[in-house]
Amino acid sequence: MKHAFLAVAAALTVFALQPAVAAVAPFACDAPVPKVCHFRLYFTPRGTRDIVLPAGMREGFPGVTIGRDHYCVSVDSPLTNSCIRKLINDSNNR
């Protein structure tokens, strides 16, 4: 009985440590025309990616881990390193 409990506990530990699955995250630019939105995606721990979306555009970007990776957004100006990072979610990231 003790060995069965240890086997179940070990299996649960292994499955709980599985890495998060990368997904497609939706992003949208709600700025008025002719402005553009500058996004910077921060991948944990892989690095960054800069994206520019025109006004009114909605696009999904693959390779992000929803709930772990972050992003910053700026309208009509390139992003700085001191931006406030937001957590990427599975609905609209604006």
C-alpha positions in Angstrom: 0.0 0.0 0.0 2.8 2.4 0.9 4.6 1.7 -2.4 1.4 2.3 -4.4 0.9 5.7 -2.7 4.5 6.6 -3.4 4.1 5.6 -7.1 1.0 7.7 -7.5 2.7 10.7 -5.8 5.7 10.4 -8.0 3.6 10.2 -11.2 1.6 13.3 -10.1 4.9 15.2 -9.5 6.2 14.3 -12.9 3.1 15.4 -14.7 2.8 18.6 -12.7 6.3 19.6 -13.8 5.4 19.5 -17.6 6.3 22.8 -19.3 3.5 25.1 -20.3 2.4 24.6 -23.9 3.0 27.4 -26.4 -0.1 28.8 -28.0 -1.5 31.5 -30.3 -2.3 34.6 -28.4 -4.7 37.2 -29.9 -3.5 40.8 -30.1 -5.5 43.9 -31.2 -4.8 47.5 -32.0 -7.7 49.8 -30.9 -6.0 53.0 -31.8 -7.8 55.4 -34.3 -6.7 55.5 -37.9 -3.9 56.3 -39.0 -2.0 55.4 -35.8 -0.2 52.1 -35.2 0.4 49.9 -32.1 3.9 48.8 -31.2 3.9 45.5 -29.2 6.9 43.9 -27.5 6.5 40.3 -26.5 8.7 39.1 -23.6 9.2 35.3 -23.8 10.2 33.6 -20.5 13.2 33.0 -20.6 13.9 33.2 -24.4 14.0 36.9 -25.3 11.8 39.4 -27.0 9.9 40.0 -30.3 8.7 43.4 -31.6 5.4 43.6 -33.6 3.6 46.5 -35.2 -0.1 46.4 -35.9 -2.0 49.1 -37.8 -5.2 50.6 -36.3 -8.1 48.3 -36.2 -6.1 45.1 -36.8 -6.5 41.9 -34.8 -3.9 39.2 -35.2 -2.9 36.0 -33.4 0.8 35.3 -32.7 2.1 31.8 -32.1 4.8 30.6 -29.8 3.8 32.5 -26.6 3.0 30.8 -23.3 -0.3 32.2 -22.1 -0.3 33.1 -18.5 3.5 33.2 -18.3 4.9 35.5 -21.0 4.4 39.2 -21.0 4.0 42.2 -23.4 4.1 46.0 -23.6 2.2 48.2 -26.0 2.6 51.8 -27.1 0.6 53.8 -29.7 2.5 55.7 -32.4 5.9 55.5 -30.7 8.5 52.8 -30.3 8.6 51.0 -26.9 11.2 51.9 -24.3 12.9 49.5 -21.9 10.9 51.0 -19.0 7.5 49.9 -20.2 5.0 48.3 -17.8 4.7 44.6 -18.7 1.3 43.0 -18.8 0.6 39.2 -18.7 -0.4 37.7 -22.0 -3.9 36.2 -21.7 -6.1 34.0 -24.0 -8.6 36.8 -24.8 -7.7 40.2 -26.3 -4.3 41.6 -25.5 -4.5 45.3 -26.3 
